[in-house]
Amino acid sequence: MPESNELASQVQAMRIELEDVSQMTEALLRSSGAELEARILDFLQRDDVATRIFELTDGVRSQLEISRLLKADGLNSDKSKVSRTIELLRDEHRLLIKSRSKGGSAVYRHSKLTKALHIDRTIARRRKRS
């Protein structure tokens, strides 16, 4: 029983720390988010393939499925271009998170940064206008 009390105490401390980090992140985004948002949206506006990959990312589709859908949309992008673009969206712009599907294959989903900066809504509005 003492171990379970200690474990519960550690979990509580981790939750408090996580909440603190979340609040700090939100404050930082409020102070510099507009500049970051503008930089990301500028990149997406200049790269149709990156924008479409972003739109197709749903936490279910694999890189191969995204690649096939891009071809169906008439966007000329080979597997290496898709791979490089996903890496750029994930590592440089922090818009995608790599995770695993129930079957174990790699899939991608939008990061919390995407929601915080409203990137997904802005891209959807741009798509409706065009």
Number of C-alpha atoms within 10 A of each C-alpha: 6 7 8 9 10 11 12 12 12 12 12 12 12 12 12 12 12 12 12 12 12 12 12 12 13 14 12 11 17 12 10 10 16 12 10 13 19 13 13 19 15 11 15 18 14 10 12 12 19 20 19 18 19 24 15 20 20 15 17 17 18 21 20 14 14 22 24 16 16 19 13 10 10 9 14 11 15 12 13 10 14 19 15 12 19 22 17 15 22 18 12 11 16 16 23 25 18 16 15 14 14 9 6 8 12 16 22 24 21 21 14 13 18 19 12 14 18 12 20 17 12 11 17 11 11 11 12 7 6 5
